[in-house]
Amino acid sequence: MSPDLKAIAPKLTKLLLLLLSSDQDNEALTARRKLTWLLREKGLDSHDLVATLLASESDTGVQHADRHAGRMRNSDTSTVGWCHQRRHLLKARDQKFIEDLMTWRRPISDDQRQWLHDIVGKIERAEAA
């Protein structure tokens, strides 16, 4: 989890639980607005939050970058989130690809999955250096 998100984790937890569990529309909307404001205050957005929630610090991402054709799988989504957290280690072209995949909802191609797998390798090498 990023240091900025760790600092606000208790507030995030409270707001997310309220947002997801409230059956009162006004209460849920207020929680959503406060959540958005809290993220912006830290220079973050909902993409950063989702990427952090989907990615596990102990997950290298490699096992998720499989090469089978198909729709955007949970494993692909998790890998994209893992890469998005570490996008600062990437060149502009790879950053753009990861940003695009953050909102991608259609099946990814074998070539896209291979590129994602290659990006995982680049990040791992950069972190090891």
Backbone as a printed PyTorch tensor [residue, N CA C, xyz], in Angstrom:
tensor([[[  0.8530,  -1.1700,   0.0000],
         [  0.0000,   0.0000,   0.0000],
         [  0.8980,   1.2310,   0.0000]],

        [[  0.5240,   2.2350,  -0.7660],
         [  1.3340,   3.4460,  -0.8390],
         [  1.3210,   4.1630,   0.5020]],

        [[  2.3940,   4.8950,   0.8250],
         [  2.4400,   5.6200,   2.0990],
         [  1.2660,   6.5850,   2.2760]],

        [[  0.8500,   7.2450,   1.1880],
         [ -0.2720,   8.1790,   1.2790],
         [ -1.5630,   7.4570,   1.6770]],

        [[ -1.7860,   6.2800,   1.0980],
         [ -2.9950,   5.5210,   1.4360],
         [ -2.9060,   4.9340,   2.8390]],

        [[ -1.7040,   4.5180,   3.2620],
         [ -1.5490,   3.9830,   4.6150],
         [ -1.9240,   5.0350,   5.6480]],

        [[ -1.5410,   6.2750,   5.3850],
         [ -1.7980,   7.3520,   6.3370],
         [ -3.2920,   7.5990,   6.5420]],

        [[ -4.0800,   7.3390,   5.5140],
         [ -5.5230,   7.6100,   5.6100],
         [ -6.3520,   6.3240,   5.6470]],

        [[ -5.6850,   5.1890,   5.8630],
         [ -6.3750,   3.8910,   5.8380],
         [ -7.5670,   3.8010,   6.7900]],

        [[ -7.4650,   4.2770,   8.0370],
         [ -8.6450,   4.1790,   8.9160],
         [ -9.8500,   4.9590,   8.3770]],

        [[ -9.6040,   6.1510,   7.8580],
         [-10.6960,   6.9490,   7.2970],
         [-11.2480,   6.2900,   6.0400]],

        [[-10.3350,   5.7640,   5.1930],
         [-10.7750,   5.0730,   3.9770],
         [-11.6620,   3.8900,   4.3240]],

        [[-11.2530,   3.1280,   5.3130],
         [-12.0210,   1.9530,   5.7250],
         [-13.4300,   2.3540,   6.1450]],

        [[-13.5070,   3.3580,   6.9930],
         [-14.8090,   3.8150,   7.4800],
         [-15.6940,   4.2920,   6.3220]],

        [[-15.1230,   5.1030,   5.4240],
         [-15.9060,   5.6450,   4.3110],
         [-16.3230,   4.5680,   3.3190]],

        [[-15.4270,   3.6410,   3.0190],
         [-15.7670,   2.5610,   2.0940],
         [-16.8720,   1.6720,   2.6610]],

        [[-16.7740,   1.3490,   3.9320],
         [-17.8200,   0.5300,   4.5580],
         [-19.1610,   1.2550,   4.5420]],

        [[-19.1380,   2.5340,   4.8400],
         [-20.3720,   3.3150,   4.8230],
         [-20.9370,   3.3830,   3.4060]],

        [[-20.0780,   3.6390,   2.4410],
         [-20.4980,   3.7350,   1.0430],
         [-21.1250,   2.4320,   0.5590]],

        [[-20.5070,   1.3280,   0.8900],
         [-20.9500,   0.0350,   0.3720],
         [-22.0950,  -0.5980,   1.1660]],

        [[-22.2380,  -0.2160,   2.4220],
         [-23.2460,  -0.8950,   3.2340],
         [-24.4950,  -0.0730,   3.5210]],

        [[-24.4550,   1.2130,   3.2670],
         [-25.6130,   2.0440,   3.6000],
         [-26.7460,   1.8630,   2.5990]],

        [[-27.9720,   1.7570,   3.1310],
         [-29.1180,   1.7340,   2.2230],
         [-29.7540,   3.1150,   2.1320]],

        [[-29.1100,   4.1000,   2.7200],
         [-29.5690,   5.4870,   2.6420],
         [-28.7880,   6.1980,   1.5470]],

        [[-29.4830,   6.6220,   0.4980],
         [-28.8120,   7.2460,  -0.6360],
         [-27.9750,   8.4580,  -0.2400]],

        [[-28.5230,   9.3350,   0.5920],
         [-27.7930,  10.5390,   0.9910],
         [-26.5410,  10.2100,   1.7890]],

        [[-26.6420,   9.2100,   2.6370],
         [-25.5030,   8.7930,   3.4330],
         [-24.3890,   8.2240,   2.5330]],

        [[-24.7710,   7.3850,   1.5840],
         [-23.8080,   6.7940,   0.6570],
         [-23.1660,   7.8760,  -0.2240]],

        [[-23.9660,   8.8230,  -0.6870],
         [-23.4400,   9.9040,  -1.5130],
         [-22.4660,  10.7750,  -0.7270]],

        [[-22.7960,  11.0550,   0.5020],
         [-21.8940,  11.8400,   1.3570],
         [-20.5810,  11.0970,   1.5760]],

        [[-20.6650,   9.7950,   1.8110],
         [-19.4500,   8.9870,   1.9910],
         [-18.6070,   8.9980,   0.7300]],

        [[-19.2470,   8.8960,  -0.4320],
         [-18.5220,   8.9250,  -1.7050],
         [-17.8160,  10.2510,  -1.8920]],

        [[-18.5050,  11.3430,  -1.6050],
         [-17.9000,  12.6700,  -1.7700],
         [-16.7270,  12.8610,  -0.8100]],

        [[-16.8960,  12.4120,   0.4270],
         [-15.8060,  12.5320,   1.4020],
         [-14.6180,  11.6720,   0.9840]],

        [[-14.8940,  10.4940,   0.4500],
         [-13.8390,   9.6050,  -0.0250],
         [-13.0620,  10.2670,  -1.1600]],

        [[-13.7750,  10.8260,  -2.1180],
         [-13.1390,  11.5170,  -3.2470],
         [-12.2970,  12.6920,  -2.7550]],

        [[-12.8350,  13.4600,  -1.8400],
         [-12.1190,  14.6070,  -1.2930],
         [-10.8510,  14.1640,  -0.5640]],

        [[-10.9620,  13.1040,   0.2390],
         [ -9.8300,  12.5820,   0.9900],
         [ -8.7100,  12.1230,   0.0520]],

        [[ -9.0760,  11.4310,  -1.0180],
         [ -8.0820,  10.9770,  -1.9920],
         [ -7.4180,  12.1750,  -2.6800]],

        [[ -8.2180,  13.1330,  -3.1180],
         [ -7.6640,  14.3180,  -3.8010],
         [ -6.7050,  15.0810,  -2.8990]],

        [[ -7.0470,  15.1480,  -1.6130],
         [ -6.2030,  15.8490,  -0.6470],
         [ -4.7960,  15.2460,  -0.6010]],

        [[ -4.7040,  13.9530,  -0.8480],
         [ -3.4200,  13.2460,  -0.8590],
         [ -2.8190,  13.1460,  -2.2650]],

        [[ -3.4650,  13.7830,  -3.2490],
         [ -2.9670,  13.7240,  -4.6250],
         [ -3.2610,  12.4030,  -5.3060]],

        [[ -4.2870,  11.7090,  -4.8540],
         [ -4.6460,  10.4010,  -5.3970],
         [ -6.0290,  10.4670,  -6.0180]],

        [[ -6.4040,   9.3820,  -6.6900],
         [ -7.7530,   9.2880,  -7.2310],
         [ -8.2600,   7.8630,  -7.0560]],

        [[ -9.4580,   7.6080,  -7.5710],
         [-10.0720,   6.2980,  -7.3940],
         [ -9.2600,   5.1850,  -8.0640]],

        [[ -8.5600,   5.5050,  -9.1540],
         [ -7.7300,   4.4980,  -9.8090],
         [ -6.6180,   4.0240,  -8.8720]],

        [[ -6.0070,   4.9630,  -8.1590],
         [ -4.9480,   4.6000,  -7.2160],
         [ -5.4920,   3.7090,  -6.1020]],

        [[ -6.6720,   4.0430,  -5.6170],
         [ -7.2930,   3.2600,  -4.5560],
         [ -7.6010,   1.8390,  -5.0380]],

        [[ -8.2190,   1.7200,  -6.1990],
         [ -8.5680,   0.4070,  -6.7350],
         [ -7.3190,  -0.4170,  -7.0240]],

        [[ -6.3100,   0.2220,  -7.5990],
         [ -5.0650,  -0.4970,  -7.8780],
         [ -4.4680,  -1.0570,  -6.6010]],

        [[ -4.5090,  -0.2880,  -5.5390],
         [ -3.9790,  -0.7430,  -4.2560],
         [ -4.8170,  -1.8690,  -3.6780]],

        [[ -6.1300,  -1.7510,  -3.7920],
         [ -7.0050,  -2.7930,  -3.2590],
         [ -6.8460,  -4.1070,  -4.0120]],

        [[ -6.5980,  -4.0420,  -5.3010],
         [ -6.4960,  -5.2600,  -6.1060],
         [ -5.1250,  -5.9060,  -6.0590]],

        [[ -4.1180,  -5.1080,  -5.7740],
         [ -2.7480,  -5.6250,  -5.7910],
         [ -2.3160,  -6.0100,  -4.3800]],

        [[ -1.6230,  -7.0980,  -4.2880],
         [ -1.0810,  -7.5540,  -3.0160],
         [  0.4060,  -7.2910,  -3.0160]],

        [[  0.9300,  -6.7790,  -1.9400],
         [  2.3580,  -6.4810,  -1.8510],
         [  3.2050,  -7.7480,  -2.0080]],

        [[  2.6860,  -8.8730,  -1.5770],
         [  3.4620, -10.1050,  -1.6800],
         [  3.3340, -10.7480,  -3.0570]],

        [[  2.4860, -10.2150,  -3.8860],
         [  2.2120, -10.7760,  -5.2080],
         [  3.2070, -10.2050,  -6.2130]],

        [[  3.9560, -11.0520,  -6.8680],
         [  4.9120, -10.5530,  -7.8520],
         [  4.2390, -10.1980,  -9.1600]],

        [[  3.0310, -10.6690,  -9.3480],
         [  2.3220, -10.3720, -10.5780],
         [  2.6190, -11.3450, -11.6980]],

        [[  3.7000, -12.0810, -11.6000],
         [  4.0930, -12.9540, -12.7040],
         [  3.0710, -14.0450, -12.9420]],

        [[  2.5920, -14.6760, -11.8840],
         [  1.6490, -15.7680, -12.0800],
         [  0.3500, -15.2930, -12.6980]],

        [[  0.0790, -13.9950, -12.6290],
         [ -1.1510, -13.4680, -13.1920],
         [ -1.0370, -13.1120, -14.6660]],

        [[  0.1360, -12.9710, -15.1660],
         [  0.2980, -12.5690, -16.5590],
         [  0.3450, -13.8040, -17.4520]],

        [[ -0.6830, -14.6380, -17.3650],
         [ -0.7270, -15.8430, -18.1840],
         [ -1.0130, -15.4740, -19.6310]],

        [[ -0.8160, -16.4390, -20.5170],
         [ -0.8950, -16.1360, -21.9440],
         [ -2.1200, -16.7260, -22.6170]],

        [[ -3.1240, -17.1070, -21.8630],
         [ -4.3170, -17.6700, -22.4670],
         [ -5.2320, -16.5680, -22.9620]],

        [[ -5.8570, -16.8050, -24.1090],
         [ -6.8080, -15.8280, -24.6360],
         [ -8.0470, -15.8090, -23.7620]],

        [[ -8.7710, -14.7000, -23.8010],
         [-10.0110, -14.6340, -23.0460],
         [-10.3210, -13.2340, -22.5920]],

        [[-11.3840, -13.1380, -21.8020],
         [-11.7980, -11.8260, -21.3220],
         [-10.8300, -11.3390, -20.2570]],

        [[-11.0000, -10.0880, -19.8700],
         [-10.1660,  -9.5150, -18.8260],
         [-10.4530, -10.2780, -17.5410]],

        [[ -9.5550, -11.1420, -17.1460],
         [ -9.7500, -11.9980, -15.9820],
         [ -9.3890, -11.2450, -14.7040]],

        [[ -9.8240, -11.7800, -13.5710],
         [ -9.4330, -11.2030, -12.2900],
         [ -7.9200, -11.1660, -12.1660]],

        [[ -7.2490, -12.2010, -12.6640],
         [ -5.7920, -12.2290, -12.5770],
         [ -5.1750, -11.1150, -13.4180]],

        [[ -5.7540, -10.8340, -14.6000],
         [ -5.2670,  -9.7200, -15.4180],
         [ -5.4870,  -8.4010, -14.6860]],

        [[ -6.6550,  -8.2540, -14.1020],
         [ -6.9870,  -7.0270, -13.3870],
         [ -6.0370,  -6.8240, -12.2200]],

        [[ -5.7440,  -7.8900, -11.5070],
         [ -4.8190,  -7.8150, -10.3790],
         [ -3.4210,  -7.4220, -10.8480]],

        [[ -2.9870,  -7.9920, -11.9610],
         [ -1.6700,  -7.6700, -12.5010],
         [ -1.6150,  -6.2160, -12.9390]],

        [[ -2.6600,  -5.7430, -13.5810],
         [ -2.7040,  -4.3400, -14.0110],
         [ -2.6270,  -3.4290, -12.7890]],

        [[ -3.3670,  -3.7620, -11.7360],
         [ -3.3240,  -2.9740, -10.5110],
         [ -1.9380,  -2.9580,  -9.8890]],

        [[ -1.2890,  -4.1110,  -9.8940],
         [  0.0770,  -4.2280,  -9.3650],
         [  1.0170,  -3.3360, -10.1720]],

        [[  0.8920,  -3.3650, -11.4800],
         [  1.7280,  -2.5360, -12.3510],
         [  1.4060,  -1.0510, -12.1760]],

        [[  0.1330,  -0.7380, -12.0210],
         [ -0.2820,   0.6580, -11.8700],
         [  0.3370,   1.2690, -10.6170]],

        [[  0.4390,   0.4880,  -9.5550],
         [  1.0680,   0.9720,  -8.3250],
         [  2.5360,   1.3210,  -8.5480]],

        [[  3.1570,   0.6810,  -9.4880],
         [  4.5920,   0.8360,  -9.7150],
         [  4.8950,   1.5240, -11.0530]],

        [[  3.9050,   2.2200, -11.5990],
         [  4.0490,   2.8130, -12.9300],
         [  5.1820,   3.8310, -13.0090]],

        [[  5.5720,   4.3970, -11.8840],
         [  6.6660,   5.3600, -11.8810],
         [  7.9890,   4.7190, -12.3180]],

        [[  8.0590,   3.4080, -12.3110],
         [  9.2580,   2.6860, -12.7320],
         [  9.2970,   2.4350, -14.2420]],

        [[  8.2340,   2.8250, -14.9370],
         [  8.0870,   2.5080, -16.3580],
         [  8.3370,   3.7140, -17.2480]],

        [[  8.6400,   3.4350, -18.5080],
         [  8.7340,   4.4880, -19.5170],
         [  7.3210,   4.8990, -19.9310]],

        [[  7.2250,   6.0480, -20.5700],
         [  5.9310,   6.6600, -20.9000],
         [  5.0120,   5.7190, -21.6820]],

        [[  5.5490,   4.9890, -22.6410],
         [  4.7140,   4.1120, -23.4750],
         [  4.0600,   3.0110, -22.6330]],

        [[  4.8450,   2.4080, -21.7460],
         [  4.3060,   1.3600, -20.8780],
         [  3.3410,   1.9480, -19.8450]],

        [[  3.6420,   3.1350, -19.3340],
         [  2.7220,   3.7990, -18.4050],
         [  1.3680,   4.0250, -19.0650]],

        [[  1.3900,   4.4940, -20.3090],
         [  0.1480,   4.7580, -21.0440],
         [ -0.6500,   3.4580, -21.2210]],

        [[  0.0350,   2.3910, -21.5520],
         [ -0.6210,   1.0970, -21.7280],
         [ -1.3070,   0.6600, -20.4240]],

        [[ -0.6130,   0.7840, -19.3100],
         [ -1.1850,   0.4100, -18.0150],
         [ -2.3670,   1.3170, -17.6730]],

        [[ -2.2310,   2.6050, -17.9200],
         [ -3.3450,   3.5400, -17.6740],
         [ -4.5720,   3.1410, -18.5020]],

        [[ -4.3460,   2.7950, -19.7580],
         [ -5.4540,   2.3690, -20.6180],
         [ -6.1130,   1.0870, -20.0920]],

        [[ -5.2910,   0.1600, -19.6240],
         [ -5.8360,  -1.1010, -19.1160],
         [ -6.6180,  -0.9150, -17.8130]],

        [[ -6.3490,   0.1480, -17.0770],
         [ -7.0730,   0.4010, -15.8240],
         [ -8.5730,   0.5670, -16.0800]],

        [[ -8.9360,   1.0470, -17.2580],
         [-10.3560,   1.2390, -17.5650],
         [-10.8390,   0.2760, -18.6520]],

        [[ -9.9870,  -0.6320, -19.0660],
         [-10.3070,  -1.5940, -20.1330],
         [-11.2870,  -2.6250, -19.6150]],

        [[-12.3640,  -2.8590, -20.3320],
         [-13.3700,  -3.8170, -19.8820],
         [-13.6290,  -4.9300, -20.8940]],

        [[-12.9690,  -4.8860, -22.0230],
         [-13.1480,  -5.9300, -23.0370],
         [-12.0510,  -6.9810, -22.8780]],

        [[-12.1790,  -8.0780, -23.5770],
         [-11.1140,  -9.0830, -23.5310],
         [ -9.7960,  -8.4930, -24.0110]],

        [[ -8.7200,  -8.9010, -23.3660],
         [ -7.4180,  -8.4570, -23.8570],
         [ -6.8570,  -9.5550, -24.7550]],

        [[ -6.1070,  -9.1140, -25.7250],
         [ -5.5610, -10.0560, -26.7050],
         [ -4.3210, -10.7470, -26.1360]],

        [[ -3.8760, -11.7730, -26.8370],
         [ -2.6400, -12.4530, -26.4480],
         [ -1.4630, -11.4850, -26.4830]],

        [[ -1.4310, -10.6170, -27.4910],
         [ -0.3410,  -9.6360, -27.5910],
         [ -0.3680,  -8.6680, -26.4100]],

        [[ -1.5640,  -8.2180, -26.0240],
         [ -1.6770,  -7.3210, -24.8760],
         [ -1.2520,  -8.0290, -23.5880]],

        [[ -1.6360,  -9.2960, -23.4430],
         [ -1.2540, -10.0620, -22.2640],
         [  0.2610, -10.2750, -22.2340]],

        [[  0.8580, -10.4860, -23.3870],
         [  2.3170, -10.6430, -23.4440],
         [  2.9960,  -9.3370, -23.0540]],

        [[  2.4800,  -8.2060, -23.5470],
         [  3.0350,  -6.8950, -23.2000],
         [  2.9240,  -6.6840, -21.6850]],

        [[  1.7870,  -7.0370, -21.1180],
         [  1.5940,  -6.9210, -19.6790],
         [  2.6200,  -7.7760, -18.9370]],

        [[  2.8280,  -8.9930, -19.4110],
         [  3.8240,  -9.8840, -18.8200],
         [  5.2210,  -9.2640, -18.9110]],

        [[  5.5400,  -8.6630, -20.0450],
         [  6.8400,  -8.0140, -20.2170],
         [  7.0080,  -6.8360, -19.2590]],

        [[  5.9280,  -6.0960, -19.0400],
         [  5.9690,  -4.9490, -18.1200],
         [  6.2310,  -5.4370, -16.6930]],

        [[  5.6050,  -6.5530, -16.3080],
         [  5.8730,  -7.1280, -14.9790],
         [  7.3600,  -7.4000, -14.8360]],

        [[  7.9650,  -7.9770, -15.8530],
         [  9.4050,  -8.2640, -15.8130],
         [ 10.2320,  -6.9860, -15.6760]],

        [[  9.8510,  -5.9460, -16.4010],
         [ 10.5740,  -4.6610, -16.3230],
         [ 10.4910,  -4.0950, -14.9060]],

        [[  9.3110,  -4.1620, -14.3140],
         [  9.1330,  -3.6350, -12.9600],
         [  9.9540,  -4.4390, -11.9590]],

        [[  9.9130,  -5.7550, -12.0880],
         [ 10.6840,  -6.5910, -11.1660],
         [ 12.1710,  -6.3020, -11.2700]],

        [[ 12.6600,  -6.1210, -12.4840],
         [ 14.0800,  -5.8000, -12.6750],
         [ 14.4080,  -4.4280, -12.0790]],

        [[ 13.5200,  -3.4670, -12.2700],
         [ 13.7460,  -2.1220, -11.7290],
         [ 13.7420,  -2.1370, -10.1930]],

        [[ 12.8520,  -2.9360,  -9.6070],
         [ 12.7910,  -3.0060,  -8.1440],
         [ 14.0060,  -3.7390,  -7.5750]],

        [[ 14.5400,  -4.6830,  -8.3350],
         [ 15.6890,  -5.4400,  -7.8730],
         [ 16.9900,  -4.6230,  -7.9620]],

        [[ 16.9800,  -3.6280,  -8.8420],
         [ 18.1970,  -2.8270,  -9.0660],
         [ 18.4810,  -1.8920,  -7.8990]]])
